[in-house]
Amino acid sequence: MNQALLDYYRLSGDSLLPTTTKASCASQGVGFFRFGENNVCYGISQSAVAASIAGSSQFDASRDVHCNGEAVTFPFDFVEVIENLRGERYRQRLSENKAFGESAAARNLYYLVRGLLPVSVRRKVQRLYFREWRDLAFPHWPVDFTVDNLHEEFLRLLMEMSGVNKVPFIWFWPEAASSCLVLTHDVETSAGRDFTAQLMDIDDSYGFKASFEVVPEARYQVPDQFVNEIRSRGFEFNIHDLNHDGGLYRDRQEFSRRAARINGYARQFGARGFRAGSMYRNQDWYDEFEFSYDMSVPNVAHLDPMRGGCCTVMPYFIGDIVELPVTTTQDYSLFYILKDYSIDLWKQQLNLIRARHGFISIISHPDYLIGRRARSVYESLLDYLRQMALDGQTWTALPRDVDLWWRARREMKLVRRGNEWEIVGPQKDRARVAYAILEGGRLGYELAEVSSRENAAR
């Protein structure tokens, strides 16, 4: 069976599903195609590919899936396509026709003069850059589930072709939670640093803890007392870029130099997580980081300086680093690009992600919550999140907790004990067996009843 499918669901090797193979075909180059009506893929396909996302609708690879009774043959490499989407490798094709505003030269020029521009001018420039964001066809706005759809569709096809209508797997979240919620705060300036204590008070008043990402060089001082206060109150301290000047990924040599300094700060502060400034990223270079997890990849980046998106609402591994994707719109984008002082967009994204049992990651900045109007909107969001969490179905966690859980889940195995399935491995007592159910041609999930063995263990 396909390893990517095993990893996503933590399936048992004894699931009675057929093996999968990839059809051999002469390379027609890398491009875009569809798998089903709405799932845009990027890679090599026997079904042919298009040079653009718009042209992908001409080539639906799902029509070329075949089963010979023993194995299912796909016209593309499923692992390759998933990695191309998560790793945003389709950006290579998008960048061939990118606007000047997204080029390295424009970015360098912007950061060179940024400090000389009044805030009002900077925001006008930013809104000009984002003026066509609604016209971007891919990733899908406001949340992109392509990677998750592909796994579900892949499993559905295997179940359908093998005549299996119920497959056990290890549920995504601990204690049978339906979804997961993480709050993070990026501290941009000394004003934001000085507002951090008040923001912790606000979070605490609604029953939440959060992670603070702090710039270690140039922008402001990071005194020990500041770090200790964050941690002593049960919040998390992480690293935010090096100096937030937009140059972290300028070239590989410069990145290596900066990554070494960033790793030094991670050791100095005992930080496990990282987020790049302005969500700039190159996932192929992450092997130089010493962090346990990263939080720099958006699900859909229509309102971020660097377009793209990983197209999933689940954590995933980049080498040995756990990527915790950003799955909702940042407060800055909402307030200053969209000029929206409501929580309607956030609510829409939250409800979509919860319906897919996904990872909800929210970025807000103490710098932009100092004003009464923005702070009031943020408190409305916290109140909505508190009501959402009261049903007991959402696991509210710190990023470090999600990192540890996702690592533990990767090590878990599902084994048969008589007529029951049992989970073995680290944190197994927090895990639950679930089933993928095929009914009426559609795939759904249900949690298994707690077994007698699990009840005895508890």
Stockholm file with secondary structure:
# STOCKHOLM 1.0

chainA/1-458         MNQALLDYYRLSGDSLLPTTTKASCASQGVGFFRFGENNVCYGISQSAVAASIAGSSQFDASRDVHCNGEAVTFPFDFVEVIENLRGERYRQRLSENKAFGESAAARNLYYLVRGLLPVSVRRKVQRLYFREWRDLAFPHWPVDFTVDNLHEEFLRLLMEMSGVNKVPFIWFWPEAASSCLVLTHDVETSAGRDFTAQLMDIDDSYGFKASFEVVPEARYQVPDQFVNEIRSRGFEFNIHDLNHDGGLYRDRQEFSRRAARINGYARQFGARGFRAGSMYRNQDWYDEFEFSYDMSVPNVAHLDPMRGGCCTVMPYFIGDIVELPVTTTQDYSLFYILKDYSIDLWKQQLNLIRARHGFISIISHPDYLIGRRARSVYESLLDYLRQMALDGQTWTALPRDVDLWWRARREMKLVRRGNEWEIVGPQKDRARVAYAILEGGRLGYELAEVSSRENAAR
#=GR chainA/1-458 SS CCHHHHHHHTBCTTSCCCEEEECCCCCCCSEEEESSSSCEEEECBTTCCBSSTGGGGGCBGGGGCEECSSEEEESBCHHHHHHHHHTTTTHHHHGGGCCGGGSHHHHHHHHHHGGGSCHHHHHHHHHHHTTTGGGCCSSCSSCCCHHHHHHHHHHHHHHHHHTCCEEEEECSSGGGCSEEEEEEEEECSHHHHHHHHHHHHHHHHTTCCCEEEECCSSSSCCCHHHHHHHHHTTCEEEEECSSCSSCTTSCHHHHHHHHHHHHHHHHHHTCCEEECGGGCCCGGGGGGCCCSEECCCBSSCTTSSSCCCCCCSSCEEETTEEECCBCSCCHHIIIIISCCCSSHHHHHHHHHHHHTTCEEEEEECGGGSSSHHHHHHHHHHHHHHHHHHTTSCEEECCHHHHHHHHHHHHHCEEEEETTEEEEESTTGGGCCEEEEEEETTEEEEEECCCCHHHHHHC
#=GC SS_cons         CCHHHHHHHTBCTTSCCCEEEECCCCCCCSEEEESSSSCEEEECBTTCCBSSTGGGGGCBGGGGCEECSSEEEESBCHHHHHHHHHTTTTHHHHGGGCCGGGSHHHHHHHHHHGGGSCHHHHHHHHHHHTTTGGGCCSSCSSCCCHHHHHHHHHHHHHHHHHTCCEEEEECSSGGGCSEEEEEEEEECSHHHHHHHHHHHHHHHHTTCCCEEEECCSSSSCCCHHHHHHHHHTTCEEEEECSSCSSCTTSCHHHHHHHHHHHHHHHHHHTCCEEECGGGCCCGGGGGGCCCSEECCCBSSCTTSSSCCCCCCSSCEEETTEEECCBCSCCHHIIIIISCCCSSHHHHHHHHHHHHTTCEEEEEECGGGSSSHHHHHHHHHHHHHHHHHHTTSCEEECCHHHHHHHHHHHHHCEEEEETTEEEEESTTGGGCCEEEEEEETTEEEEEECCCCHHHHHHC
//
